[in-house]
């Protein structure tokens, strides 16, 4: 059974396994909400509960102001996740979501003694390389042009001035949050780290993705797929097969 239970404004359950043995918590990319993981729910193994993090300013939270401060966003997510980590858990994050997942995992581990079984990061250069080409201060037209190059804005949005007017402030806040965040603690983490990337992604090259290896205190694996920045959607089933092969090792 596939559900969309809302636990708090910040967290949505996307499937309903009877006896979950592990929780996979997914962090969306810039401009997106937990709905981007809805299609994953039907493909989840029966032992895995799928949760989507819901940032303010999108989907059911469209009336709220998006957060342009990543530290505040991380703090809010960490706070709402703690009560849901009574089972083994893993994180997946794509692009912006990779940085939120990484920072939340680090804080939970260091400050709460709650360690993820596995951290999956996708489409995001290692933190010390992220700000090489900042976009958040560009004028609106140039900012939109650069975002469009990533091939993640649907045609129906591009053709609608109203939808663009809604989306642009959210995207700018998200890029601002990531591009201005000081990634101060870069000591390796003692948990398995898998990084996914698209071979034609202009914002996250294989070299930039491989640089995550210096953040991994346990095992590190890089997996590249055909596609651009949004290979995560175009190659969803291939990506999930790789992800599940790692998650099955984590199941108690």
Backbone as CSV, one residue per row, in Angstrom:
resi,resn,N_x,N_y,N_z,CA_x,CA_y,CA_z,C_x,C_y,C_z
1,UNK,0.834,-1.207,0.000,0.000,0.000,0.000,0.860,1.244,0.000
2,UNK,0.539,2.229,-0.852,1.298,3.462,-0.931,0.514,4.561,-0.237
3,UNK,1.162,5.250,0.684,0.482,6.308,1.418,1.248,7.613,1.331
4,UNK,0.640,8.672,1.854,1.301,9.967,1.917,1.035,10.587,3.288
5,UNK,1.196,9.781,4.322,0.957,10.248,5.682,1.904,11.397,6.020
6,UNK,1.362,12.462,6.574,2.180,13.588,7.005,2.400,13.482,8.506
7,UNK,3.647,13.265,8.909,3.982,13.134,10.318,4.056,14.501,10.980
8,UNK,4.736,15.416,10.348,4.830,16.812,10.743,4.869,17.568,9.412
9,UNK,4.815,18.891,9.408,4.975,19.597,8.133,6.294,19.271,7.434
10,UNK,7.259,18.775,8.194,8.600,18.547,7.664,8.826,17.131,7.129
11,UNK,7.903,16.232,7.346,8.200,14.834,7.033,6.951,14.114,6.550
12,UNK,7.101,13.363,5.456,5.963,12.628,4.902,6.337,11.166,4.690
13,UNK,5.464,10.275,5.134,5.649,8.844,4.881,5.045,8.523,3.523
14,UNK,5.818,7.897,2.646,5.388,7.679,1.264,4.960,6.246,0.974
15,UNK,5.170,5.337,1.916,4.648,3.981,1.755,4.242,3.452,3.122
16,UNK,3.656,2.271,3.147,3.118,1.754,4.402,3.462,0.279,4.583
17,UNK,4.727,-0.045,4.788,5.068,-1.454,5.049,4.529,-1.901,6.402
18,UNK,4.114,-3.150,6.498,3.505,-3.640,7.737,4.524,-3.740,8.866
19,UNK,5.695,-4.240,8.557,6.717,-4.416,9.586,8.058,-3.900,9.056
20,UNK,8.225,-2.591,9.001,9.482,-2.041,8.471,10.664,-2.398,9.364
21,UNK,11.770,-2.689,8.716,12.997,-3.005,9.447,14.069,-1.936,9.243
22,UNK,13.799,-1.021,8.310,14.749,0.066,8.048,13.983,1.234,7.446
23,UNK,14.398,2.459,7.749,13.786,3.654,7.172,14.775,4.314,6.217
24,UNK,14.308,4.542,4.993,15.080,5.298,4.014,14.494,6.706,3.966
25,UNK,15.285,7.680,4.351,14.825,9.062,4.436,15.462,9.846,3.293
26,UNK,14.604,10.450,2.450,15.063,11.074,1.209,14.927,12.593,1.266
27,UNK,15.949,13.277,0.779,16.041,14.728,0.818,15.985,15.270,-0.613
28,UNK,14.979,16.094,-0.942,14.796,16.558,-2.326,15.847,17.564,-2.769
29,UNK,15.903,17.751,-4.078,16.782,18.752,-4.685,16.126,20.135,-4.643
30,UNK,16.870,21.153,-5.065,16.401,22.537,-5.005,15.077,22.702,-5.758
31,UNK,14.156,23.428,-5.147,12.867,23.706,-5.761,11.846,22.603,-5.616
32,UNK,12.243,21.456,-5.057,11.365,20.276,-5.026,10.939,19.932,-3.614
33,UNK,9.894,19.078,-3.547,9.395,18.572,-2.279,9.415,17.060,-2.267
34,UNK,8.844,16.443,-1.245,8.876,14.983,-1.125,8.154,14.255,-2.245
35,UNK,7.308,14.967,-2.987,6.592,14.344,-4.097,7.499,13.776,-5.173
36,UNK,8.740,14.266,-5.272,9.642,13.748,-6.306,10.041,12.300,-6.022
37,UNK,9.783,11.835,-4.800,10.103,10.448,-4.452,8.863,9.554,-4.428
38,UNK,7.725,10.083,-4.843,6.486,9.313,-4.776,6.568,8.038,-5.616
39,UNK,7.193,8.124,-6.794,7.289,6.945,-7.656,8.228,5.888,-7.076
40,UNK,9.077,6.277,-6.157,9.960,5.301,-5.512,9.161,4.342,-4.629
41,UNK,8.049,4.828,-4.094,7.307,4.059,-3.096,6.890,2.679,-3.615
42,UNK,6.426,2.630,-4.858,5.948,1.363,-5.424,7.070,0.352,-5.609
43,UNK,8.316,0.819,-5.597,9.454,-0.068,-5.838,10.220,-0.411,-4.564
44,UNK,9.745,0.079,-3.421,10.426,-0.199,-2.163,10.294,-1.663,-1.770
45,UNK,11.361,-2.300,-1.325,11.233,-3.634,-0.736,10.315,-3.570,0.482
46,UNK,9.606,-4.652,0.804,8.600,-4.612,1.870,9.159,-4.300,3.252
47,UNK,10.459,-4.439,3.432,11.043,-4.199,4.754,11.479,-2.746,4.953
48,UNK,11.325,-1.904,3.918,11.855,-0.536,3.991,10.726,0.488,3.959
49,UNK,10.693,1.351,4.943,9.760,2.465,4.976,10.417,3.674,4.323
50,UNK,9.680,4.352,3.444,10.205,5.487,2.694,9.635,6.785,3.245
51,UNK,10.498,7.684,3.666,10.100,8.992,4.167,10.714,10.084,3.291
52,UNK,9.927,11.131,3.020,10.418,12.274,2.262,10.454,13.517,3.136
53,UNK,11.587,14.221,3.123,11.709,15.472,3.865,11.014,16.578,3.080
54,UNK,10.282,17.432,3.790,9.446,18.460,3.165,9.917,19.843,3.607
55,UNK,10.720,20.492,2.768,11.180,21.849,3.074,10.020,22.838,2.910
56,UNK,10.047,23.958,3.647,8.997,24.974,3.462,9.089,25.636,2.097
57,UNK,7.929,26.107,1.594,7.897,26.864,0.350,7.491,26.079,-0.870
58,UNK,7.143,24.794,-0.708,6.793,23.959,-1.867,5.714,22.944,-1.497
59,UNK,5.032,22.451,-2.554,3.944,21.481,-2.402,2.966,21.960,-1.331
60,UNK,2.663,21.131,-0.342,1.668,21.501,0.670,2.126,22.666,1.546
61,UNK,3.411,23.000,1.488,3.942,24.116,2.275,4.241,25.332,1.393
62,UNK,3.544,25.430,0.267,3.813,26.500,-0.698,3.546,27.888,-0.124
63,UNK,2.687,27.986,0.879,2.388,29.286,1.459,3.426,29.774,2.445
64,UNK,4.407,28.939,2.755,5.444,29.320,3.709,6.670,29.884,2.980
65,UNK,7.407,30.694,3.696,8.612,31.294,3.123,9.741,30.263,3.102
66,UNK,10.396,30.045,1.952,11.511,29.096,1.914,12.690,29.609,2.727
67,UNK,13.466,28.696,3.280,14.614,29.061,4.096,15.859,29.219,3.231
68,UNK,16.513,30.357,3.337,17.747,30.614,2.596,18.974,30.401,3.468
69,UNK,18.778,29.791,4.628,19.856,29.526,5.574,19.939,28.021,5.815
70,UNK,21.015,27.402,5.335,21.109,25.945,5.419,21.275,25.469,6.857
71,UNK,21.959,26.233,7.691,22.125,25.826,9.093,20.777,25.719,9.791
72,UNK,19.890,26.672,9.529,18.565,26.625,10.145,17.767,25.442,9.605
73,UNK,17.863,25.211,8.305,17.154,24.085,7.688,17.638,22.765,8.281
74,UNK,18.942,22.625,8.409,19.532,21.416,8.981,19.048,21.198,10.409
75,UNK,19.024,22.276,11.189,18.575,22.168,12.571,17.130,21.727,12.686
76,UNK,16.270,22.274,11.833,14.856,21.899,11.854,14.681,20.429,11.478
77,UNK,15.363,19.991,10.424,15.229,18.608,9.965,15.750,17.643,11.012
78,UNK,16.904,17.948,11.575,17.466,17.088,12.623,16.487,16.932,13.783
79,UNK,15.847,18.022,14.172,14.919,17.997,15.304,13.716,17.091,15.044
80,UNK,13.146,17.171,13.831,11.948,16.367,13.550,12.292,14.914,13.248
81,UNK,13.525,14.657,12.822,13.899,13.283,12.510,14.193,12.444,13.744
82,UNK,14.738,13.043,14.769,15.183,12.264,15.933,14.138,11.280,16.444
83,UNK,12.852,11.680,16.594,11.861,10.709,17.095,11.565,9.569,16.118
84,UNK,11.962,9.710,14.849,11.674,8.676,13.848,12.848,7.739,13.620
85,UNK,13.883,7.842,14.440,15.082,7.043,14.212,15.197,5.904,15.213
86,UNK,14.044,5.305,15.527,14.002,4.163,16.426,14.275,2.852,15.694
87,UNK,14.349,2.916,14.374,14.758,1.783,13.541,16.081,2.141,12.855
88,UNK,16.820,1.127,12.373,17.967,1.457,11.525,17.517,2.353,10.374
89,UNK,18.373,3.289,9.954,17.974,4.255,8.940,19.128,4.560,7.989
90,UNK,18.752,5.004,6.793,19.714,5.445,5.787,19.183,6.725,5.163
91,UNK,20.092,7.541,4.628,19.725,8.798,3.985,20.067,8.749,2.502
92,UNK,19.175,9.356,1.691,19.480,9.642,0.286,19.180,11.107,0.032
93,UNK,20.105,11.804,-0.629,19.858,13.192,-0.998,20.450,13.501,-2.359
94,UNK,19.688,14.243,-3.165,20.162,14.615,-4.497,20.386,16.117,-4.560
95,UNK,21.547,16.523,-5.094,21.898,17.932,-5.293,21.812,18.682,-3.961
96,UNK,20.964,19.692,-3.829,20.803,20.357,-2.538,20.538,19.340,-1.431
97,UNK,19.701,18.357,-1.717,19.365,17.349,-0.724,20.565,16.570,-0.227
98,UNK,21.594,16.435,-1.071,22.802,15.733,-0.646,23.494,16.486,0.486
99,UNK,23.527,17.818,0.378,24.192,18.614,1.421,23.383,18.622,2.714
100,UNK,22.058,18.680,2.596,21.227,18.627,3.796,21.390,17.262,4.465
101,UNK,21.327,16.198,3.670,21.478,14.848,4.219,22.836,14.671,4.894
102,UNK,23.880,15.144,4.249,25.240,15.025,4.788,25.373,15.742,6.125
103,UNK,24.904,16.978,6.195,25.048,17.762,7.419,24.150,17.225,8.536
104,UNK,22.938,16.794,8.207,22.059,16.218,9.220,22.666,14.915,9.756
105,UNK,23.178,14.069,8.858,23.799,12.809,9.289,24.983,13.068,10.208
106,UNK,25.787,14.056,9.879,26.956,14.387,10.703,26.537,14.827,12.109
107,UNK,25.545,15.692,12.194,25.107,16.189,13.493,24.429,15.110,14.330
108,UNK,23.606,14.287,13.683,22.972,13.190,14.412,24.021,12.238,14.983
109,UNK,25.043,11.974,14.219,26.103,11.070,14.648,26.909,11.682,15.797
110,UNK,27.361,12.907,15.615,28.263,13.526,16.579,27.553,14.027,17.836
111,UNK,26.337,14.542,17.686,25.674,15.199,18.809,24.577,14.362,19.454
112,UNK,24.029,13.401,18.729,22.917,12.613,19.258,23.239,11.128,19.383
113,UNK,24.393,10.718,18.887,24.741,9.300,18.938,23.870,8.429,18.063
114,UNK,23.319,9.011,16.988,22.446,8.286,16.063,23.140,8.200,14.712
115,UNK,23.616,7.040,14.359,24.424,6.885,13.141,23.646,6.177,12.047
116,UNK,23.601,6.778,10.878,22.955,6.160,9.718,23.697,4.892,9.319
117,UNK,22.930,3.937,8.798,23.531,2.710,8.290,24.290,2.965,6.994
118,UNK,23.790,3.922,6.204,24.416,4.229,4.918,23.994,5.638,4.503
119,UNK,24.896,6.355,3.860,24.617,7.694,3.349,24.787,7.670,1.836
120,UNK,23.699,7.957,1.105,23.712,7.994,-0.358,23.593,9.450,-0.802
121,UNK,24.587,9.949,-1.508,24.604,11.333,-1.966,24.674,11.341,-3.489
122,UNK,23.929,12.248,-4.102,23.736,12.185,-5.548,23.810,13.580,-6.184
123,UNK,24.523,13.670,-7.309,24.521,14.897,-8.102,25.042,16.116,-7.386
124,UNK,26.007,15.955,-6.477,26.509,17.077,-5.687,28.029,16.974,-5.543
125,UNK,28.774,17.979,-5.982,30.219,17.975,-5.743,30.521,17.941,-4.253
126,UNK,31.683,17.458,-3.885,32.098,17.494,-2.482,31.972,18.927,-1.960
127,UNK,31.640,19.108,-0.686,31.319,20.440,-0.158,32.344,21.520,-0.444
128,UNK,33.634,21.204,-0.411,34.649,22.235,-0.637,34.717,22.670,-2.097
129,UNK,33.975,21.984,-2.973,33.961,22.333,-4.397,32.642,22.949,-4.843
130,UNK,31.630,22.974,-3.962,30.290,23.392,-4.354,30.232,24.832,-4.845
131,UNK,30.899,25.764,-4.184,30.740,27.184,-4.498,31.597,27.681,-5.639
132,UNK,32.135,26.778,-6.457,33.038,27.207,-7.531,32.357,28.134,-8.533
133,UNK,31.091,27.888,-8.835,30.338,28.725,-9.782,28.995,29.097,-9.155
134,UNK,28.991,30.026,-8.193,27.735,30.378,-7.503,26.725,31.028,-8.434
135,UNK,25.456,30.696,-8.209,24.381,31.215,-9.059,23.429,32.144,-8.310
136,UNK,23.398,32.083,-6.988,22.289,32.701,-6.251,22.222,34.220,-6.376
137,UNK,23.324,34.885,-6.735,23.308,36.341,-6.834,23.094,36.846,-8.269
138,UNK,22.906,35.933,-9.200,22.679,36.341,-10.588,21.321,37.033,-10.726
139,UNK,21.190,37.976,-11.668,19.866,38.546,-11.964,18.900,37.437,-12.385
140,UNK,17.619,37.685,-12.238,16.609,36.642,-12.428,16.726,35.931,-13.765
141,UNK,16.893,36.702,-14.856,16.944,36.068,-16.176,18.162,35.149,-16.301
142,UNK,19.323,35.630,-15.842,20.535,34.814,-15.919,20.447,33.612,-14.982
143,UNK,19.884,33.821,-13.811,19.719,32.729,-12.859,18.841,31.633,-13.459
144,UNK,17.716,32.029,-14.055,16.815,31.063,-14.669,17.502,30.336,-15.818
145,UNK,18.278,31.059,-16.619,18.999,30.437,-17.737,19.926,29.339,-17.250
146,UNK,20.652,29.617,-16.172,21.581,28.619,-15.638,20.842,27.417,-15.063
147,UNK,19.731,27.661,-14.393,18.950,26.564,-13.824,18.359,25.691,-14.937
148,UNK,17.884,26.327,-16.004,17.313,25.586,-17.131,18.348,24.654,-17.748
149,UNK,19.614,25.073,-17.759,20.684,24.254,-18.330,20.807,22.899,-17.627
150,UNK,20.346,22.839,-16.385,20.422,21.586,-15.644,19.330,20.603,-16.053
151,UNK,18.356,21.094,-16.824,17.313,20.248,-17.407,16.351,19.704,-16.361
152,UNK,16.086,20.508,-15.305,15.198,20.026,-14.275,13.900,20.797,-14.131
153,UNK,13.698,21.835,-14.969,12.470,22.619,-14.896,11.503,22.098,-15.954
154,UNK,10.347,21.564,-15.567,9.398,21.008,-16.553,8.943,22.062,-17.556
155,UNK,8.628,21.612,-18.776,8.191,22.529,-19.837,6.950,23.307,-19.430
156,UNK,6.023,22.635,-18.722,4.791,23.330,-18.353,5.059,24.485,-17.394
157,UNK,6.128,24.376,-16.611,6.505,25.475,-15.720,7.125,26.610,-16.515
158,UNK,7.995,26.278,-17.464,8.646,27.291,-18.278,7.651,28.095,-19.104
159,UNK,6.540,27.466,-19.464,5.526,28.141,-20.288,4.520,28.936,-19.459
160,UNK,4.618,28.861,-18.153,3.641,29.512,-17.285,4.302,30.607,-16.445
161,UNK,4.050,31.881,-16.724,4.620,32.960,-15.906,4.238,32.844,-14.437
162,UNK,3.017,32.369,-14.158,2.581,32.235,-12.769,3.399,31.169,-12.036
163,UNK,3.629,30.026,-12.692,4.387,28.957,-12.055,5.847,29.348,-11.880
164,UNK,6.390,30.079,-12.860,7.764,30.558,-12.732,7.902,31.553,-11.591
165,UNK,6.911,32.420,-11.464,6.936,33.414,-10.390,6.912,32.743,-9.023
166,UNK,6.253,31.590,-8.927,6.226,30.825,-7.680,7.548,30.099,-7.460
167,UNK,8.103,29.510,-8.537,9.266,28.644,-8.387,10.573,29.407,-8.181
168,UNK,10.753,30.535,-8.853,12.042,31.225,-8.817,12.486,31.620,-7.406
169,UNK,11.623,32.204,-6.566,12.078,32.537,-5.209,12.488,31.309,-4.392
170,UNK,11.804,30.188,-4.634,12.147,28.955,-3.930,13.530,28.476,-4.375
171,UNK,13.749,28.459,-5.684,15.045,28.037,-6.204,16.167,28.954,-5.716
172,UNK,15.926,30.263,-5.736,16.973,31.187,-5.308,17.298,30.999,-3.829
173,UNK,16.270,30.791,-3.011,16.508,30.544,-1.581,17.318,29.268,-1.381
174,UNK,16.988,28.226,-2.146,17.690,26.954,-2.005,19.153,27.077,-2.435
175,UNK,19.399,27.739,-3.565,20.780,27.927,-4.011,21.549,28.817,-3.040
176,UNK,20.891,29.840,-2.517,21.539,30.705,-1.531,21.934,29.910,-0.301
177,UNK,21.023,29.060,0.179,21.288,28.254,1.370,22.536,27.399,1.192
178,UNK,22.655,26.750,0.040,23.793,25.855,-0.194,25.084,26.624,-0.478
179,UNK,24.983,27.664,-1.294,26.191,28.362,-1.741,26.799,29.267,-0.682
180,UNK,26.056,29.585,0.369,26.590,30.445,1.429,26.874,29.680,2.717
181,UNK,26.625,28.386,2.711,26.807,27.606,3.945,28.275,27.272,4.165
182,UNK,28.801,27.542,5.359,30.191,27.170,5.645,30.281,25.708,6.083
183,UNK,30.805,24.864,5.214,30.992,23.458,5.570,32.282,23.367,6.389
184,UNK,32.147,23.602,7.687,33.324,23.767,8.538,33.943,22.455,8.978
185,UNK,33.128,21.456,9.234,33.633,20.173,9.724,33.701,19.192,8.569
186,UNK,34.904,18.874,8.162,35.085,17.961,7.022,35.817,16.688,7.443
187,UNK,35.829,16.400,8.743,36.464,15.164,9.192,35.673,13.960,8.677
188,UNK,36.354,12.891,8.309,35.653,11.717,7.776,34.640,11.163,8.768
189,UNK,33.527,10.660,8.234,32.478,10.060,9.050,32.584,8.539,8.995
190,UNK,32.338,7.907,10.132,32.487,6.455,10.225,31.214,5.739,9.793
191,UNK,30.796,5.960,8.551,29.656,5.233,8.002,29.861,5.084,6.498
192,UNK,29.283,4.063,5.888,29.462,3.850,4.451,28.879,5.007,3.643
193,UNK,29.600,5.415,2.618,29.188,6.531,1.769,29.201,6.084,0.313
194,UNK,28.048,6.215,-0.337,27.932,5.935,-1.769,27.498,7.214,-2.467
195,UNK,28.190,7.555,-3.554,27.901,8.773,-4.315,27.486,8.391,-5.731
196,UNK,26.390,8.983,-6.196,25.877,8.751,-7.544,26.054,10.017,-8.377
197,UNK,26.262,9.837,-9.681,26.386,10.989,-10.563,25.972,10.677,-11.985
198,UNK,25.706,11.739,-12.758,25.389,11.610,-14.173,26.607,11.959,-15.012
199,UNK,26.909,11.158,-15.989,28.126,11.364,-16.782,28.120,12.681,-17.560
200,UNK,26.935,13.231,-17.834,26.846,14.481,-18.590,26.405,15.653,-17.716
201,UNK,26.572,15.532,-16.427,26.146,16.584,-15.500,27.173,17.716,-15.496
202,UNK,26.796,18.937,-15.924,27.756,20.043,-15.949,28.078,20.605,-14.575
203,UNK,27.262,20.295,-13.568,27.463,20.863,-12.229,28.140,19.897,-11.255
204,UNK,28.288,18.635,-11.662,28.886,17.648,-10.764,29.627,16.613,-11.604
205,UNK,30.901,16.870,-11.882,31.698,15.958,-12.694,32.143,14.760,-11.856
206,UNK,32.615,13.730,-12.543,33.085,12.537,-11.838,34.210,12.883,-10.870
207,UNK,35.083,13.790,-11.268,36.194,14.202,-10.394,35.673,14.905,-9.138
208,UNK,34.683,15.786,-9.321,34.107,16.500,-8.176,33.367,15.558,-7.240
209,UNK,32.719,14.560,-7.809,32.007,13.576,-6.992,32.982,12.659,-6.253
210,UNK,34.069,12.283,-6.921,35.064,11.407,-6.301,35.718,12.070,-5.093
211,UNK,35.694,13.410,-5.060,36.305,14.136,-3.945,35.588,13.885,-2.618
212,UNK,34.365,13.319,-2.664,33.675,12.935,-1.435,34.440,11.848,-0.686
213,UNK,35.343,11.158,-1.339,36.062,10.057,-0.687,36.821,10.527,0.550
214,UNK,37.241,11.794,0.558,37.979,12.308,1.713,37.073,12.538,2.924
215,UNK,35.746,12.470,2.729,34.785,12.652,3.817,34.322,11.315,4.385
216,UNK,34.753,10.233,3.763,34.291,8.897,4.146,35.309,8.242,5.070
217,UNK,34.895,7.944,6.284,35.774,7.252,7.210,35.618,5.748,7.147
218,UNK,34.563,5.298,6.490,34.317,3.874,6.310,34.490,3.577,4.812
219,UNK,33.581,2.836,4.210,33.710,2.507,2.794,33.203,3.662,1.922
220,UNK,33.757,3.768,0.713,33.330,4.775,-0.255,33.169,4.113,-1.614
221,UNK,32.057,4.474,-2.297,31.820,3.939,-3.636,31.204,5.018,-4.506
222,UNK,31.714,5.171,-5.715,31.176,6.120,-6.692,30.555,5.345,-7.836
223,UNK,29.314,5.689,-8.172,28.588,5.019,-9.256,28.080,6.074,-10.226
224,UNK,28.482,5.966,-11.497,28.077,6.930,-12.517,27.030,6.311,-13.436
225,UNK,26.054,7.155,-13.847,24.969,6.741,-14.730,24.969,7.611,-15.981
226,UNK,24.395,7.101,-17.060,24.174,7.930,-18.228,23.156,9.016,-17.874
227,UNK,23.393,10.239,-18.350,22.423,11.292,-18.094,23.049,12.554,-17.545
228,UNK,22.211,13.583,-17.424,22.666,14.888,-16.940,22.398,15.006,-15.438
229,UNK,22.193,16.225,-14.972,22.014,16.442,-13.536,20.793,15.702,-12.995
230,UNK,19.799,15.490,-13.846,18.582,14.819,-13.386,18.495,13.378,-13.865
231,UNK,19.659,12.735,-13.960,19.693,11.283,-14.180,18.901,10.576,-13.085
232,UNK,18.791,11.223,-11.919,18.091,10.627,-10.777,16.637,10.306,-11.126
233,UNK,16.070,11.045,-12.070,14.719,10.759,-12.545,14.742,9.875,-13.787
234,UNK,15.597,10.210,-14.733,15.635,9.466,-15.992,16.118,8.028,-15.804
235,UNK,16.988,7.799,-14.833,17.562,6.466,-14.583,17.131,5.932,-13.218
236,UNK,15.905,6.258,-12.849,15.434,5.939,-11.513,15.580,4.459,-11.182
237,UNK,15.138,3.587,-12.060,15.141,2.157,-11.737,16.560,1.610,-11.609
238,UNK,17.467,2.096,-12.462,18.861,1.664,-12.348,19.460,2.122,-11.024
239,UNK,19.189,3.366,-10.679,19.696,3.913,-9.427,19.144,3.141,-8.233
240,UNK,17.848,2.838,-8.250,17.244,2.131,-7.134,17.802,0.718,-6.996
241,UNK,18.100,0.074,-8.105,18.702,-1.262,-8.013,20.029,-1.200,-7.266
242,UNK,20.856,-0.197,-7.593,22.132,-0.035,-6.914,21.923,0.297,-5.441
243,UNK,20.976,1.172,-5.183,20.701,1.588,-3.811,20.202,0.402,-2.980
244,UNK,19.277,-0.376,-3.536,18.727,-1.508,-2.796,19.784,-2.574,-2.524
245,UNK,20.714,-2.754,-3.461,21.745,-3.749,-3.251,22.613,-3.411,-2.038
246,UNK,22.775,-2.102,-1.779,23.515,-1.664,-0.589,22.636,-1.739,0.660
247,UNK,21.357,-1.371,0.521,20.472,-1.339,1.687,20.205,-2.728,2.244
248,UNK,20.134,-3.727,1.388,19.850,-5.078,1.881,20.933,-5.545,2.857
249,UNK,22.148,-5.040,2.684,23.230,-5.378,3.617,22.956,-4.803,4.995
250,UNK,22.217,-3.656,5.024,21.967,-2.966,6.281,20.795,-3.539,7.066
251,UNK,19.960,-4.359,6.406,18.748,-4.844,7.071,19.102,-5.770,8.233
252,UNK,18.498,-5.539,9.417,18.773,-6.400,10.562,18.137,-7.773,10.404
